């Protein structure tokens, strides 16, 4: 089960609702607070709180095959950004196939996936994990940037 963030503790502060998250807009950390950074030696993308739509651990992937569908176990973390971040992500990852991309939260590298194809055109990307528990742990690390002084994890 993936845990989401609760509504702001301070009801007077503004909030922005997304599919899976409720994050503070403004407050002590300011509206420009970073959720995470995507870092490569030839480029960096700093992703703000408002630019992340969801970060979710998933256990499987489904495909449409010959008029039907098939589901396969594929534990991973699915990350969705707003379109302008996806466009920047695509430009960056188009130049780094088969190389690692550091995903940083709070100055710490929390994931270092190998880029196998340009990312950003599909609206989301997945980071593979060994099992669903590892995917949930990685998703929690990636969401760490959302937890501010006026939020609580439930």
C-alpha positions as CSV (number, residue, x, y, z in Angstrom):
1,X,0.0,0.0,0.0
2,X,1.3,3.4,-0.9
3,X,1.0,6.1,1.7
4,X,0.0,9.6,0.6
5,X,0.5,12.9,2.4
6,X,-2.3,14.4,4.4
7,X,-3.8,17.8,4.1
8,X,-1.9,20.7,5.6
9,X,-1.9,20.9,9.4
10,X,-2.2,24.7,9.2
11,X,-5.7,25.3,7.6
12,X,-4.9,29.0,7.0
13,X,-2.0,28.2,4.6
14,X,-2.7,27.6,0.9
15,X,-2.5,24.1,-0.4
16,X,-2.4,22.5,-3.8
17,X,-4.1,19.1,-4.4
18,X,-2.7,16.6,-6.8
19,X,-3.7,13.1,-7.7
20,X,-1.9,11.5,-4.7
21,X,-0.4,14.4,-2.7
22,X,-1.3,17.5,-0.9
23,X,1.6,19.9,-0.7
24,X,1.9,23.4,0.8
25,X,2.2,26.4,-1.4
26,X,4.1,29.0,0.3
27,X,4.7,29.0,4.1
28,X,8.1,29.0,5.8
29,X,9.8,27.1,2.9
30,X,8.4,29.4,0.2
31,X,6.6,28.5,-3.0
32,X,9.8,27.7,-4.9
33,X,10.7,24.8,-2.6
34,X,12.3,21.8,-4.5
35,X,10.9,18.4,-4.3
36,X,13.9,16.7,-6.0
37,X,16.7,17.2,-8.5
38,X,17.6,15.1,-11.5
39,X,21.4,15.4,-11.9
40,X,23.7,14.4,-14.7
41,X,27.3,15.7,-15.3
42,X,26.1,17.7,-18.4
43,X,22.8,18.9,-17.0
44,X,20.5,19.3,-14.0
45,X,16.7,19.7,-13.6
46,X,15.5,21.0,-10.3
47,X,11.9,20.0,-9.8
48,X,9.6,22.1,-7.6
49,X,6.8,20.8,-5.5
50,X,4.1,22.1,-7.9
51,X,5.8,20.2,-10.8
52,X,5.4,16.7,-9.3
53,X,2.0,15.1,-10.0
54,X,2.7,11.8,-8.2
55,X,5.3,9.3,-7.0
56,X,3.8,5.9,-6.5
57,X,5.1,2.3,-5.9
58,X,3.5,-0.2,-8.3
59,X,3.7,-4.0,-8.3
60,X,2.9,-4.8,-12.0
61,X,2.6,-3.4,-15.5
62,X,-0.2,-4.1,-18.0
63,X,0.0,-4.2,-21.8
64,X,-2.5,-4.4,-24.6
65,X,-1.6,-7.4,-26.7
66,X,-3.5,-8.8,-29.7
67,X,-6.9,-7.3,-28.7
68,X,-6.5,-8.4,-25.1
69,X,-4.3,-7.4,-22.2
70,X,-1.7,-9.0,-20.1
71,X,-0.3,-8.1,-16.7
72,X,3.2,-8.9,-15.6
73,X,5.0,-8.5,-12.2
74,X,7.2,-5.5,-12.5
75,X,7.8,-3.7,-9.2
76,X,8.8,-0.1,-9.8
77,X,8.2,3.5,-8.8
78,X,6.2,5.5,-11.2
79,X,7.0,9.2,-11.3
80,X,4.8,11.8,-13.0
81,X,5.8,15.4,-13.7
82,X,4.0,18.4,-15.3
83,X,4.5,18.7,-19.1
84,X,7.3,21.4,-19.0
85,X,9.4,19.2,-16.7
86,X,8.8,16.2,-19.0
87,X,10.0,18.2,-22.0
88,X,13.2,19.2,-20.1
89,X,13.6,15.6,-18.9
90,X,13.4,14.3,-22.5
91,X,16.1,16.8,-23.7
92,X,18.4,15.7,-20.9
93,X,17.9,11.9,-21.1
94,X,18.1,11.9,-24.9
95,X,21.9,12.5,-24.5
96,X,22.5,9.9,-21.8
97,X,21.3,6.4,-22.9
98,X,22.8,3.6,-20.8
99,X,24.2,6.1,-18.2
100,X,23.1,6.8,-14.6
101,X,20.9,9.7,-13.6
102,X,21.2,10.8,-10.0
103,X,17.8,11.6,-8.3
104,X,18.5,13.8,-5.3
105,X,16.3,14.8,-2.4
106,X,17.6,17.2,0.2
107,X,21.2,17.0,-1.1
108,X,21.2,13.1,-0.9
109,X,21.2,10.7,-3.9
110,X,18.2,8.5,-3.2
111,X,18.2,6.7,-6.5
112,X,20.6,6.2,-9.4
113,X,18.7,4.5,-12.2
114,X,20.4,3.7,-15.6
115,X,18.6,5.5,-18.4
116,X,17.6,3.0,-21.1
117,X,15.6,5.3,-23.3
118,X,14.8,9.0,-23.5
119,X,12.3,9.8,-20.7
120,X,9.5,12.4,-20.6
121,X,7.4,11.7,-23.7
122,X,5.0,9.3,-22.0
123,X,3.9,11.6,-19.1
124,X,5.6,9.3,-16.6
125,X,8.6,7.1,-16.1
126,X,9.3,4.1,-13.9
127,X,12.4,3.2,-11.9
128,X,12.7,-0.6,-11.6
129,X,12.9,-2.2,-8.1
130,X,13.7,-5.7,-6.9
131,X,10.3,-6.2,-5.3
132,X,7.3,-4.2,-4.1
133,X,8.8,-3.6,-0.7
134,X,11.9,-2.0,-2.4
135,X,9.6,0.0,-4.6
136,X,7.7,1.3,-1.6
137,X,10.9,2.2,0.2
138,X,12.3,4.1,-2.9
139,X,9.0,5.9,-3.4
140,X,9.1,7.0,0.3
141,X,12.6,8.4,-0.2
142,X,11.6,10.2,-3.3
143,X,8.6,11.7,-1.6
144,X,10.7,12.9,1.3
145,X,11.1,16.3,-0.4
146,X,7.3,16.8,0.1
147,X,7.4,16.6,3.9
148,X,7.6,20.1,5.3
149,X,7.0,21.7,8.7
150,X,3.3,22.0,8.0
151,X,2.7,18.5,6.7
152,X,2.4,15.1,8.3
153,X,2.6,11.6,6.8
154,X,-0.4,9.4,7.6
